[in-house]
Amino acid sequence: MAEKVAKTGVKRQDGYLYFIDKAGDVSRVKMARGGKKGGKAEKVTKAGVKKETGYLYFIDKAGDVSRAKMVRRGKGGKAAKPKAKKKKK
């Protein structure tokens, strides 16, 4: 189950992708459609969310910032296993 982290009440507009940026604020970017490129990200509201590893942060239906615990851990914990190299014949 998800838990609310910050109440922002963002009203969504069609044609935009809303996300939590690296600073923990709500941003949006114009979606790429029909071969046209998307736009540059713009901040919608300042939420100032401090992200913890192991959680997925998203904007819920009410327009608030929520988080859900990930089943698989993200990059935060261990380093990735090195891939085995293929032998040449």
PDB file of N, CA, C and O in Angstrom:
ATOM      1  N   MET A   1       0.833  -1.189   0.000  1.00  0.00           N
ATOM      2  CA  MET A   1       0.000   0.000   0.000  1.00  0.00           C
ATOM      3  C   MET A   1       0.873   1.245   0.000  1.00  0.00           C
ATOM      4  O   MET A   1       1.978   1.244   0.543  1.00  0.00           O
ATOM      5  N   ALA A   2       0.383   2.270  -0.593  1.00  0.00           N
ATOM      6  CA  ALA A   2       1.132   3.527  -0.676  1.00  0.00           C
ATOM      7  C   ALA A   2       0.791   4.428   0.511  1.00  0.00           C
ATOM      8  O   ALA A   2      -0.299   4.355   1.079  1.00  0.00           O
ATOM      9  N   GLU A   3       1.740   5.267   0.862  1.00  0.00           N
ATOM     10  CA  GLU A   3       1.518   6.245   1.929  1.00  0.00           C
ATOM     11  C   GLU A   3       1.808   7.643   1.388  1.00  0.00           C
ATOM     12  O   GLU A   3       2.729   7.828   0.593  1.00  0.00           O
ATOM     13  N   LYS A   4       1.019   8.622   1.821  1.00  0.00           N
ATOM     14  CA  LYS A   4       1.208  10.005   1.368  1.00  0.00           C
ATOM     15  C   LYS A   4       2.431  10.593   2.055  1.00  0.00           C
ATOM     16  O   LYS A   4       2.626  10.427   3.259  1.00  0.00           O
ATOM     17  N   VAL A   5       3.246  11.281   1.273  1.00  0.00           N
ATOM     18  CA  VAL A   5       4.456  11.897   1.800  1.00  0.00           C
ATOM     19  C   VAL A   5       4.264  13.409   1.924  1.00  0.00           C
ATOM     20  O   VAL A   5       4.644  14.009   2.929  1.00  0.00           O
ATOM     21  N   ALA A   6       3.667  14.022   0.887  1.00  0.00           N
ATOM     22  CA  ALA A   6       3.442  15.472   0.890  1.00  0.00           C
ATOM     23  C   ALA A   6       2.140  15.783   0.167  1.00  0.00           C
ATOM     24  O   ALA A   6       1.830  15.182  -0.861  1.00  0.00           O
ATOM     25  N   LYS A   7       1.377  16.733   0.718  1.00  0.00           N
ATOM     26  CA  LYS A   7       0.135  17.163   0.068  1.00  0.00           C
ATOM     27  C   LYS A   7       0.462  18.335  -0.841  1.00  0.00           C
ATOM     28  O   LYS A   7       0.860  19.405  -0.381  1.00  0.00           O
ATOM     29  N   THR A   8       0.288  18.117  -2.149  1.00  0.00           N
ATOM     30  CA  THR A   8       0.577  19.177  -3.116  1.00  0.00           C
ATOM     31  C   THR A   8      -0.669  19.586  -3.886  1.00  0.00           C
ATOM     32  O   THR A   8      -0.789  20.742  -4.291  1.00  0.00           O
ATOM     33  N   GLY A   9      -1.597  18.659  -4.096  1.00  0.00           N
ATOM     34  CA  GLY A   9      -2.843  18.962  -4.796  1.00  0.00           C
ATOM     35  C   GLY A   9      -2.641  19.448  -6.220  1.00  0.00           C
ATOM     36  O   GLY A   9      -3.287  20.405  -6.647  1.00  0.00           O
ATOM     37  N   VAL A  10      -1.745  18.794  -6.962  1.00  0.00           N
ATOM     38  CA  VAL A  10      -1.440  19.190  -8.338  1.00  0.00           C
ATOM     39  C   VAL A  10      -2.618  18.854  -9.247  1.00  0.00           C
ATOM     40  O   VAL A  10      -3.121  17.730  -9.230  1.00  0.00           O
ATOM     41  N   LYS A  11      -3.052  19.823 -10.032  1.00  0.00           N
ATOM     42  CA  LYS A  11      -4.094  19.602 -11.038  1.00  0.00           C
ATOM     43  C   LYS A  11      -3.386  19.245 -12.336  1.00  0.00           C
ATOM     44  O   LYS A  11      -2.575  20.019 -12.843  1.00  0.00           O
ATOM     45  N   ARG A  12      -3.695  18.069 -12.869  1.00  0.00           N
ATOM     46  CA  ARG A  12      -3.011  17.602 -14.074  1.00  0.00           C
ATOM     47  C   ARG A  12      -3.647  18.147 -15.339  1.00  0.00           C
ATOM     48  O   ARG A  12      -4.857  18.356 -15.415  1.00  0.00           O
ATOM     49  N   GLN A  13      -2.799  18.370 -16.325  1.00  0.00           N
ATOM     50  CA  GLN A  13      -3.231  18.861 -17.621  1.00  0.00           C
ATOM     51  C   GLN A  13      -2.908  17.781 -18.656  1.00  0.00           C
ATOM     52  O   GLN A  13      -1.861  17.140 -18.564  1.00  0.00           O
ATOM     53  N   ASP A  14      -3.781  17.569 -19.632  1.00  0.00           N
ATOM     54  CA  ASP A  14      -3.550  16.555 -20.659  1.00  0.00           C
ATOM     55  C   ASP A  14      -2.300  16.881 -21.470  1.00  0.00           C
ATOM     56  O   ASP A  14      -1.982  18.045 -21.711  1.00  0.00           O
ATOM     57  N   GLY A  15      -1.595  15.818 -21.887  1.00  0.00           N
ATOM     58  CA  GLY A  15      -0.417  15.987 -22.733  1.00  0.00           C
ATOM     59  C   GLY A  15       0.875  16.203 -21.974  1.00  0.00           C
ATOM     60  O   GLY A  15       1.912  16.448 -22.591  1.00  0.00           O
ATOM     61  N   TYR A  16       0.846  16.119 -20.640  1.00  0.00           N
ATOM     62  CA  TYR A  16       2.043  16.310 -19.824  1.00  0.00           C
ATOM     63  C   TYR A  16       2.294  15.087 -18.953  1.00  0.00           C
ATOM     64  O   TYR A  16       1.359  14.429 -18.499  1.00  0.00           O
ATOM     65  N   LEU A  17       3.575  14.793 -18.726  1.00  0.00           N
ATOM     66  CA  LEU A  17       3.990  13.723 -17.835  1.00  0.00           C
ATOM     67  C   LEU A  17       4.461  14.380 -16.540  1.00  0.00           C
ATOM     68  O   LEU A  17       5.360  15.220 -16.563  1.00  0.00           O
ATOM     69  N   TYR A  18       3.866  14.006 -15.422  1.00  0.00           N
ATOM     70  CA  TYR A  18       4.209  14.576 -14.117  1.00  0.00           C
ATOM     71  C   TYR A  18       5.082  13.590 -13.353  1.00  0.00           C
ATOM     72  O   TYR A  18       4.818  12.388 -13.367  1.00  0.00           O
ATOM     73  N   PHE A  19       6.126  14.093 -12.684  1.00  0.00           N
ATOM     74  CA  PHE A  19       7.060  13.226 -11.969  1.00  0.00           C
ATOM     75  C   PHE A  19       7.712  13.983 -10.818  1.00  0.00           C
ATOM     76  O   PHE A  19       7.596  15.204 -10.713  1.00  0.00           O
ATOM     77  N   ILE A  20       8.402  13.232  -9.955  1.00  0.00           N
ATOM     78  CA  ILE A  20       9.159  13.813  -8.842  1.00  0.00           C
ATOM     79  C   ILE A  20      10.604  13.943  -9.322  1.00  0.00           C
ATOM     80  O   ILE A  20      11.225  12.941  -9.676  1.00  0.00           O
ATOM     81  N   ASP A  21      11.145  15.155  -9.340  1.00  0.00           N
ATOM     82  CA  ASP A  21      12.508  15.344  -9.841  1.00  0.00           C
ATOM     83  C   ASP A  21      13.541  15.037  -8.752  1.00  0.00           C
ATOM     84  O   ASP A  21      13.184  14.657  -7.637  1.00  0.00           O
ATOM     85  N   LYS A  22      14.814  15.206  -9.084  1.00  0.00           N
ATOM     86  CA  LYS A  22      15.900  14.867  -8.153  1.00  0.00           C
ATOM     87  C   LYS A  22      15.879  15.708  -6.886  1.00  0.00           C
ATOM     88  O   LYS A  22      16.335  15.259  -5.835  1.00  0.00           O
ATOM     89  N   ALA A  23      15.355  16.922  -6.979  1.00  0.00           N
ATOM     90  CA  ALA A  23      15.277  17.804  -5.810  1.00  0.00           C
ATOM     91  C   ALA A  23      14.092  17.452  -4.914  1.00  0.00           C
ATOM     92  O   ALA A  23      13.947  18.019  -3.831  1.00  0.00           O
ATOM     93  N   GLY A  24      13.236  16.515  -5.360  1.00  0.00           N
ATOM     94  CA  GLY A  24      12.072  16.123  -4.572  1.00  0.00           C
ATOM     95  C   GLY A  24      10.858  16.991  -4.818  1.00  0.00           C
ATOM     96  O   GLY A  24       9.907  16.961  -4.038  1.00  0.00           O
ATOM     97  N   ASP A  25      10.874  17.770  -5.897  1.00  0.00           N
ATOM     98  CA  ASP A  25       9.752  18.638  -6.252  1.00  0.00           C
ATOM     99  C   ASP A  25       8.947  18.015  -7.390  1.00  0.00           C
ATOM    100  O   ASP A  25       9.436  17.125  -8.086  1.00  0.00           O
ATOM    101  N   VAL A  26       7.714  18.483  -7.579  1.00  0.00           N
ATOM    102  CA  VAL A  26       6.864  17.981  -8.652  1.00  0.00           C
ATOM    103  C   VAL A  26       7.173  18.777  -9.919  1.00  0.00           C
ATOM    104  O   VAL A  26       7.103  20.006  -9.930  1.00  0.00           O
ATOM    105  N   SER A  27       7.516  18.053 -10.983  1.00  0.00           N
ATOM    106  CA  SER A  27       7.815  18.684 -12.269  1.00  0.00           C
ATOM    107  C   SER A  27       6.959  18.049 -13.345  1.00  0.00           C
ATOM    108  O   SER A  27       6.351  16.998 -13.138  1.00  0.00           O
ATOM    109  N   ARG A  28       6.918  18.705 -14.508  1.00  0.00           N
ATOM    110  CA  ARG A  28       6.183  18.144 -15.634  1.00  0.00           C
ATOM    111  C   ARG A  28       6.957  18.411 -16.915  1.00  0.00           C
ATOM    112  O   ARG A  28       7.754  19.345 -17.000  1.00  0.00           O
ATOM    113  N   VAL A  29       6.700  17.563 -17.912  1.00  0.00           N
ATOM    114  CA  VAL A  29       7.339  17.702 -19.212  1.00  0.00           C
ATOM    115  C   VAL A  29       6.310  17.333 -20.273  1.00  0.00           C
ATOM    116  O   VAL A  29       5.494  16.435 -20.067  1.00  0.00           O
ATOM    117  N   LYS A  30       6.348  18.024 -21.401  1.00  0.00           N
ATOM    118  CA  LYS A  30       5.415  17.748 -22.493  1.00  0.00           C
ATOM    119  C   LYS A  30       5.757  16.384 -23.077  1.00  0.00           C
ATOM    120  O   LYS A  30       6.924  16.086 -23.331  1.00  0.00           O
ATOM    121  N   MET A  31       4.728  15.549 -23.290  1.00  0.00           N
ATOM    122  CA  MET A  31       4.956  14.207 -23.815  1.00  0.00           C
ATOM    123  C   MET A  31       5.252  14.248 -25.307  1.00  0.00           C
ATOM    124  O   MET A  31       4.666  15.038 -26.047  1.00  0.00           O
ATOM    125  N   ALA A  32       6.168  13.391 -25.739  1.00  0.00           N
ATOM    126  CA  ALA A  32       6.496  13.279 -27.157  1.00  0.00           C
ATOM    127  C   ALA A  32       5.351  12.565 -27.868  1.00  0.00           C
ATOM    128  O   ALA A  32       4.881  11.524 -27.408  1.00  0.00           O
ATOM    129  N   ARG A  33       4.907  13.120 -28.977  1.00  0.00           N
ATOM    130  CA  ARG A  33       3.790  12.545 -29.732  1.00  0.00           C
ATOM    131  C   ARG A  33       4.082  12.569 -31.225  1.00  0.00           C
ATOM    132  O   ARG A  33       4.522  13.587 -31.759  1.00  0.00           O
ATOM    133  N   GLY A  34       3.837  11.453 -31.897  1.00  0.00           N
ATOM    134  CA  GLY A  34       3.901  11.381 -33.352  1.00  0.00           C
ATOM    135  C   GLY A  34       5.205  11.851 -33.965  1.00  0.00           C
ATOM    136  O   GLY A  34       5.186  12.612 -34.932  1.00  0.00           O
ATOM    137  N   GLY A  35       6.332  11.420 -33.431  1.00  0.00           N
ATOM    138  CA  GLY A  35       7.621  11.810 -33.984  1.00  0.00           C
ATOM    139  C   GLY A  35       8.123  13.159 -33.502  1.00  0.00           C
ATOM    140  O   GLY A  35       9.286  13.497 -33.719  1.00  0.00           O
ATOM    141  N   LYS A  36       7.268  13.934 -32.852  1.00  0.00           N
ATOM    142  CA  LYS A  36       7.699  15.219 -32.295  1.00  0.00           C
ATOM    143  C   LYS A  36       8.376  14.966 -30.960  1.00  0.00           C
ATOM    144  O   LYS A  36       7.980  14.074 -30.209  1.00  0.00           O
ATOM    145  N   LYS A  37       9.393  15.752 -30.673  1.00  0.00           N
ATOM    146  CA  LYS A  37      10.097  15.596 -29.405  1.00  0.00           C
ATOM    147  C   LYS A  37       9.311  16.240 -28.279  1.00  0.00           C
ATOM    148  O   LYS A  37       8.480  17.120 -28.504  1.00  0.00           O
ATOM    149  N   GLY A  38       9.589  15.788 -27.063  1.00  0.00           N
ATOM    150  CA  GLY A  38       8.952  16.377 -25.887  1.00  0.00           C
ATOM    151  C   GLY A  38       9.586  17.715 -25.556  1.00  0.00           C
ATOM    152  O   GLY A  38      10.422  18.215 -26.309  1.00  0.00           O
ATOM    153  N   GLY A  39       9.199  18.285 -24.454  1.00  0.00           N
ATOM    154  CA  GLY A  39       9.723  19.591 -24.068  1.00  0.00           C
ATOM    155  C   GLY A  39      10.734  19.495 -22.949  1.00  0.00           C
ATOM    156  O   GLY A  39      11.222  18.415 -22.619  1.00  0.00           O
ATOM    157  N   LYS A  40      11.042  20.648 -22.368  1.00  0.00           N
ATOM    158  CA  LYS A  40      11.965  20.737 -21.243  1.00  0.00           C
ATOM    159  C   LYS A  40      11.145  20.678 -19.956  1.00  0.00           C
ATOM    160  O   LYS A  40      10.026  21.188 -19.903  1.00  0.00           O
ATOM    161  N   ALA A  41      11.703  20.056 -18.926  1.00  0.00           N
ATOM    162  CA  ALA A  41      10.985  19.908 -17.658  1.00  0.00           C
ATOM    163  C   ALA A  41      10.814  21.260 -16.974  1.00  0.00           C
ATOM    164  O   ALA A  41      11.725  22.089 -16.970  1.00  0.00           O
ATOM    165  N   GLU A  42       9.631  21.468 -16.396  1.00  0.00           N
ATOM    166  CA  GLU A  42       9.366  22.689 -15.634  1.00  0.00           C
ATOM    167  C   GLU A  42       8.786  22.312 -14.276  1.00  0.00           C
ATOM    168  O   GLU A  42       7.985  21.383 -14.177  1.00  0.00           O
ATOM    169  N   LYS A  43       9.190  23.035 -13.225  1.00  0.00           N
ATOM    170  CA  LYS A  43       8.693  22.758 -11.878  1.00  0.00           C
ATOM    171  C   LYS A  43       7.250  23.226 -11.757  1.00  0.00           C
ATOM    172  O   LYS A  43       6.899  24.321 -12.197  1.00  0.00           O
ATOM    173  N   VAL A  44       6.408  22.369 -11.148  1.00  0.00           N
ATOM    174  CA  VAL A  44       5.008  22.719 -10.925  1.00  0.00           C
ATOM    175  C   VAL A  44       4.845  23.244  -9.503  1.00  0.00           C
ATOM    176  O   VAL A  44       4.319  24.338  -9.298  1.00  0.00           O
ATOM    177  N   THR A  45       5.295  22.463  -8.521  1.00  0.00           N
ATOM    178  CA  THR A  45       5.267  22.892  -7.118  1.00  0.00           C
ATOM    179  C   THR A  45       6.519  22.398  -6.408  1.00  0.00           C
ATOM    180  O   THR A  45       7.149  21.427  -6.827  1.00  0.00           O
ATOM    181  N   LYS A  46       6.864  23.082  -5.331  1.00  0.00           N
ATOM    182  CA  LYS A  46       7.984  22.648  -4.499  1.00  0.00           C
ATOM    183  C   LYS A  46       7.437  21.783  -3.385  1.00  0.00           C
ATOM    184  O   LYS A  46       6.630  22.234  -2.573  1.00  0.00           O
ATOM    185  N   ALA A  47       7.881  20.534  -3.349  1.00  0.00           N
ATOM    186  CA  ALA A  47       7.458  19.619  -2.296  1.00  0.00           C
ATOM    187  C   ALA A  47       8.603  19.369  -1.318  1.00  0.00           C
ATOM    188  O   ALA A  47       8.368  19.166  -0.127  1.00  0.00           O
ATOM    189  N   GLY A  48       9.836  19.383  -1.812  1.00  0.00           N
ATOM    190  CA  GLY A  48      11.010  19.179  -0.968  1.00  0.00           C
ATOM    191  C   GLY A  48      11.047  17.815  -0.311  1.00  0.00           C
ATOM    192  O   GLY A  48      11.427  17.698   0.854  1.00  0.00           O
ATOM    193  N   VAL A  49      10.656  16.779  -1.046  1.00  0.00           N
ATOM    194  CA  VAL A  49      10.612  15.415  -0.507  1.00  0.00           C
ATOM    195  C   VAL A  49      12.022  14.843  -0.474  1.00  0.00           C
ATOM    196  O   VAL A  49      12.736  14.887  -1.475  1.00  0.00           O
ATOM    197  N   LYS A  50      12.424  14.308   0.672  1.00  0.00           N
ATOM    198  CA  LYS A  50      13.703  13.620   0.803  1.00  0.00           C
ATOM    199  C   LYS A  50      13.448  12.151   0.475  1.00  0.00           C
ATOM    200  O   LYS A  50      12.701  11.475   1.183  1.00  0.00           O
ATOM    201  N   LYS A  51      14.065  11.659  -0.593  1.00  0.00           N
ATOM    202  CA  LYS A  51      13.813  10.293  -1.052  1.00  0.00           C
ATOM    203  C   LYS A  51      14.650   9.291  -0.270  1.00  0.00           C
ATOM    204  O   LYS A  51      15.833   9.518  -0.014  1.00  0.00           O
ATOM    205  N   GLU A  52      14.024   8.181   0.106  1.00  0.00           N
ATOM    206  CA  GLU A  52      14.712   7.072   0.761  1.00  0.00           C
ATOM    207  C   GLU A  52      14.868   5.948  -0.242  1.00  0.00           C
ATOM    208  O   GLU A  52      14.020   5.770  -1.116  1.00  0.00           O
ATOM    209  N   THR A  53      15.949   5.187  -0.121  1.00  0.00           N
ATOM    210  CA  THR A  53      16.138   4.060  -1.028  1.00  0.00           C
ATOM    211  C   THR A  53      15.128   2.971  -0.692  1.00  0.00           C
ATOM    212  O   THR A  53      14.724   2.817   0.461  1.00  0.00           O
ATOM    213  N   GLY A  54      14.727   2.220  -1.708  1.00  0.00           N
ATOM    214  CA  GLY A  54      13.781   1.131  -1.507  1.00  0.00           C
ATOM    215  C   GLY A  54      12.333   1.545  -1.669  1.00  0.00           C
ATOM    216  O   GLY A  54      11.436   0.728  -1.460  1.00  0.00           O
ATOM    217  N   TYR A  55      12.080   2.796  -2.039  1.00  0.00           N
ATOM    218  CA  TYR A  55      10.711   3.295  -2.232  1.00  0.00           C
ATOM    219  C   TYR A  55      10.550   3.872  -3.632  1.00  0.00           C
ATOM    220  O   TYR A  55      11.482   4.447  -4.193  1.00  0.00           O
ATOM    221  N   LEU A  56       9.359   3.709  -4.182  1.00  0.00           N
ATOM    222  CA  LEU A  56       8.991   4.312  -5.460  1.00  0.00           C
ATOM    223  C   LEU A  56       8.118   5.520  -5.159  1.00  0.00           C
ATOM    224  O   LEU A  56       7.077   5.388  -4.515  1.00  0.00           O
ATOM    225  N   TYR A  57       8.533   6.697  -5.619  1.00  0.00           N
ATOM    226  CA  TYR A  57       7.791   7.934  -5.370  1.00  0.00           C
ATOM    227  C   TYR A  57       6.991   8.299  -6.609  1.00  0.00           C
ATOM    228  O   TYR A  57       7.507   8.220  -7.724  1.00  0.00           O
ATOM    229  N   PHE A  58       5.731   8.699  -6.427  1.00  0.00           N
ATOM    230  CA  PHE A  58       4.854   9.023  -7.547  1.00  0.00           C
ATOM    231  C   PHE A  58       3.804  10.031  -7.122  1.00  0.00           C
ATOM    232  O   PHE A  58       3.654  10.328  -5.936  1.00  0.00           O
ATOM    233  N   ILE A  59       3.069  10.562  -8.112  1.00  0.00           N
ATOM    234  CA  ILE A  59       1.973  11.493  -7.848  1.00  0.00           C
ATOM    235  C   ILE A  59       0.681  10.701  -7.951  1.00  0.00           C
ATOM    236  O   ILE A  59       0.392  10.120  -8.997  1.00  0.00           O
ATOM    237  N   ASP A  60      -0.099  10.669  -6.876  1.00  0.00           N
ATOM    238  CA  ASP A  60      -1.323   9.863  -6.857  1.00  0.00           C
ATOM    239  C   ASP A  60      -2.481  10.596  -7.530  1.00  0.00           C
ATOM    240  O   ASP A  60      -2.316  11.704  -8.040  1.00  0.00           O
ATOM    241  N   LYS A  61      -3.663   9.958  -7.523  1.00  0.00           N
ATOM    242  CA  LYS A  61      -4.835  10.515  -8.209  1.00  0.00           C
ATOM    243  C   LYS A  61      -5.271  11.855  -7.636  1.00  0.00           C
ATOM    244  O   LYS A  61      -5.835  12.677  -8.357  1.00  0.00           O
ATOM    245  N   ALA A  62      -5.021  12.088  -6.354  1.00  0.00           N
ATOM    246  CA  ALA A  62      -5.396  13.353  -5.719  1.00  0.00           C
ATOM    247  C   ALA A  62      -4.388  14.467  -6.024  1.00  0.00           C
ATOM    248  O   ALA A  62      -4.615  15.624  -5.669  1.00  0.00           O
ATOM    249  N   GLY A  63      -3.267  14.117  -6.684  1.00  0.00           N
ATOM    250  CA  GLY A  63      -2.246  15.110  -7.009  1.00  0.00           C
ATOM    251  C   GLY A  63      -1.222  15.301  -5.910  1.00  0.00           C
ATOM    252  O   GLY A  63      -0.465  16.272  -5.925  1.00  0.00           O
ATOM    253  N   ASP A  64      -1.192  14.377  -4.948  1.00  0.00           N
ATOM    254  CA  ASP A  64      -0.239  14.455  -3.842  1.00  0.00           C
ATOM    255  C   ASP A  64       0.932  13.504  -4.094  1.00  0.00           C
ATOM    256  O   ASP A  64       0.819  12.569  -4.886  1.00  0.00           O
ATOM    257  N   VAL A  65       2.056  13.748  -3.416  1.00  0.00           N
ATOM    258  CA  VAL A  65       3.224  12.885  -3.546  1.00  0.00           C
ATOM    259  C   VAL A  65       3.051  11.705  -2.597  1.00  0.00           C
ATOM    260  O   VAL A  65       2.825  11.884  -1.401  1.00  0.00           O
ATOM    261  N   SER A  66       3.162  10.495  -3.147  1.00  0.00           N
ATOM    262  CA  SER A  66       3.038   9.271  -2.358  1.00  0.00           C
ATOM    263  C   SER A  66       4.241   8.385  -2.624  1.00  0.00           C
ATOM    264  O   SER A  66       5.004   8.609  -3.564  1.00  0.00           O
ATOM    265  N   ARG A  67       4.395   7.374  -1.780  1.00  0.00           N
ATOM    266  CA  ARG A  67       5.472   6.413  -1.995  1.00  0.00           C
ATOM    267  C   ARG A  67       4.984   5.015  -1.676  1.00  0.00           C
ATOM    268  O   ARG A  67       4.095   4.826  -0.845  1.00  0.00           O
ATOM    269  N   ALA A  68       5.580   4.030  -2.352  1.00  0.00           N
ATOM    270  CA  ALA A  68       5.260   2.624  -2.133  1.00  0.00           C
ATOM    271  C   ALA A  68       6.572   1.866  -2.002  1.00  0.00           C
ATOM    272  O   ALA A  68       7.546   2.165  -2.694  1.00  0.00           O
ATOM    273  N   LYS A  69       6.590   0.885  -1.112  1.00  0.00           N
ATOM    274  CA  LYS A  69       7.796   0.095  -0.906  1.00  0.00           C
ATOM    275  C   LYS A  69       8.009  -0.804  -2.111  1.00  0.00           C
ATOM    276  O   LYS A  69       7.079  -1.470  -2.568  1.00  0.00           O
ATOM    277  N   MET A  70       9.237  -0.825  -2.629  1.00  0.00           N
ATOM    278  CA  MET A  70       9.548  -1.667  -3.786  1.00  0.00           C
ATOM    279  C   MET A  70       9.840  -3.085  -3.325  1.00  0.00           C
ATOM    280  O   MET A  70      10.445  -3.300  -2.274  1.00  0.00           O
ATOM    281  N   VAL A  71       9.404  -4.042  -4.122  1.00  0.00           N
ATOM    282  CA  VAL A  71       9.657  -5.443  -3.795  1.00  0.00           C
ATOM    283  C   VAL A  71      11.133  -5.743  -3.996  1.00  0.00           C
ATOM    284  O   VAL A  71      11.769  -6.388  -3.163  1.00  0.00           O
ATOM    285  N   ARG A  72      11.663  -5.271  -5.107  1.00  0.00           N
ATOM    286  CA  ARG A  72      13.093  -5.434  -5.369  1.00  0.00           C
ATOM    287  C   ARG A  72      13.796  -4.139  -4.985  1.00  0.00           C
ATOM    288  O   ARG A  72      13.258  -3.051  -5.192  1.00  0.00           O
ATOM    289  N   ARG A  73      14.982  -4.255  -4.431  1.00  0.00           N
ATOM    290  CA  ARG A  73      15.705  -3.055  -4.023  1.00  0.00           C
ATOM    291  C   ARG A  73      16.232  -2.301  -5.220  1.00  0.00           C
ATOM    292  O   ARG A  73      16.509  -2.888  -6.267  1.00  0.00           O
ATOM    293  N   GLY A  74      16.369  -1.004  -5.064  1.00  0.00           N
ATOM    294  CA  GLY A  74      16.931  -0.163  -6.111  1.00  0.00           C
ATOM    295  C   GLY A  74      18.445  -0.226  -6.097  1.00  0.00           C
ATOM    296  O   GLY A  74      19.017  -1.161  -5.536  1.00  0.00           O
ATOM    297  N   LYS A  75      19.101   0.746  -6.700  1.00  0.00           N
ATOM    298  CA  LYS A  75      20.557   0.792  -6.796  1.00  0.00           C
ATOM    299  C   LYS A  75      21.208   1.173  -5.470  1.00  0.00           C
ATOM    300  O   LYS A  75      22.421   1.030  -5.319  1.00  0.00           O
ATOM    301  N   GLY A  76      20.428   1.651  -4.512  1.00  0.00           N
ATOM    302  CA  GLY A  76      20.965   2.217  -3.290  1.00  0.00           C
ATOM    303  C   GLY A  76      21.814   1.298  -2.444  1.00  0.00           C
ATOM    304  O   GLY A  76      22.823   1.743  -1.898  1.00  0.00           O
ATOM    305  N   GLY A  77      21.452   0.032  -2.309  1.00  0.00           N
ATOM    306  CA  GLY A  77      22.128  -0.873  -1.390  1.00  0.00           C
ATOM    307  C   GLY A  77      23.449  -1.405  -1.903  1.00  0.00           C
ATOM    308  O   GLY A  77      24.491  -0.775  -1.723  1.00  0.00           O
ATOM    309  N   LYS A  78      23.410  -2.557  -2.539  1.00  0.00           N
ATOM    310  CA  LYS A  78      24.619  -3.216  -3.022  1.00  0.00           C
ATOM    311  C   LYS A  78      25.005  -2.721  -4.405  1.00  0.00           C
ATOM    312  O   LYS A  78      24.192  -2.171  -5.147  1.00  0.00           O
ATOM    313  N   ALA A  79      26.270  -2.936  -4.723  1.00  0.00           N
ATOM    314  CA  ALA A  79      26.715  -2.650  -6.092  1.00  0.00           C
ATOM    315  C   ALA A  79      26.216  -3.775  -6.991  1.00  0.00           C
ATOM    316  O   ALA A  79      26.051  -4.907  -6.536  1.00  0.00           O
ATOM    317  N   ALA A  80      25.982  -3.478  -8.230  1.00  0.00           N
ATOM    318  CA  ALA A  80      25.489  -4.477  -9.179  1.00  0.00           C
ATOM    319  C   ALA A  80      26.563  -5.530  -9.421  1.00  0.00           C
ATOM    320  O   ALA A  80      27.758  -5.241  -9.377  1.00  0.00           O
ATOM    321  N   LYS A  81      26.113  -6.765  -9.679  1.00  0.00           N
ATOM    322  CA  LYS A  81      27.055  -7.840  -9.961  1.00  0.00           C
ATOM    323  C   LYS A  81      27.686  -7.604 -11.325  1.00  0.00           C
ATOM    324  O   LYS A  81      26.996  -7.216 -12.267  1.00  0.00           O
ATOM    325  N   PRO A  82      28.984  -7.834 -11.439  1.00  0.00           N
ATOM    326  CA  PRO A  82      29.601  -7.685 -12.764  1.00  0.00           C
ATOM    327  C   PRO A  82      29.131  -8.805 -13.683  1.00  0.00           C
ATOM    328  O   PRO A  82      28.971  -9.946 -13.250  1.00  0.00           O
ATOM    329  N   LYS A  83      28.912  -8.476 -14.950  1.00  0.00           N
ATOM    330  CA  LYS A  83      28.450  -9.470 -15.914  1.00  0.00           C
ATOM    331  C   LYS A  83      29.620 -10.347 -16.328  1.00  0.00           C
ATOM    332  O   LYS A  83      30.755  -9.885 -16.439  1.00  0.00           O
ATOM    333  N   ALA A  84      29.319 -11.633 -16.555  1.00  0.00           N
ATOM    334  CA  ALA A  84      30.345 -12.564 -17.004  1.00  0.00           C
ATOM    335  C   ALA A  84      30.700 -12.258 -18.451  1.00  0.00           C
ATOM    336  O   ALA A  84      29.818 -12.022 -19.277  1.00  0.00           O
ATOM    337  N   LYS A  85      31.993 -12.264 -18.753  1.00  0.00           N
ATOM    338  CA  LYS A  85      32.430 -11.987 -20.116  1.00  0.00           C
ATOM    339  C   LYS A  85      32.326 -13.250 -20.953  1.00  0.00           C
ATOM    340  O   LYS A  85      32.605 -14.350 -20.476  1.00  0.00           O
ATOM    341  N   LYS A  86      31.918 -13.080 -22.213  1.00  0.00           N
ATOM    342  CA  LYS A  86      31.821 -14.216 -23.128  1.00  0.00           C
ATOM    343  C   LYS A  86      33.201 -14.528 -23.683  1.00  0.00           C
ATOM    344  O   LYS A  86      33.995 -13.635 -23.977  1.00  0.00           O
ATOM    345  N   LYS A  87      33.460 -15.821 -23.815  1.00  0.00           N
ATOM    346  CA  LYS A  87      34.742 -16.245 -24.373  1.00  0.00           C
ATOM    347  C   LYS A  87      34.654 -16.246 -25.885  1.00  0.00           C
ATOM    348  O   LYS A  87      33.645 -16.657 -26.458  1.00  0.00           O
ATOM    349  N   LYS A  88      35.722 -15.780 -26.534  1.00  0.00           N
ATOM    350  CA  LYS A  88      35.775 -15.806 -27.996  1.00  0.00           C
ATOM    351  C   LYS A  88      36.222 -17.182 -28.453  1.00  0.00           C
ATOM    352  O   LYS A  88      37.045 -17.833 -27.809  1.00  0.00           O
ATOM    353  N   LYS A  89      35.669 -17.612 -29.574  1.00  0.00           N
ATOM    354  CA  LYS A  89      36.038 -18.935 -30.110  1.00  0.00           C
ATOM    355  C   LYS A  89      37.243 -18.845 -30.988  1.00  0.00           C
ATOM    356  O   LYS A  89      37.693 -19.858 -31.523  1.00  0.00           O
TER     357      LYS A  89
END
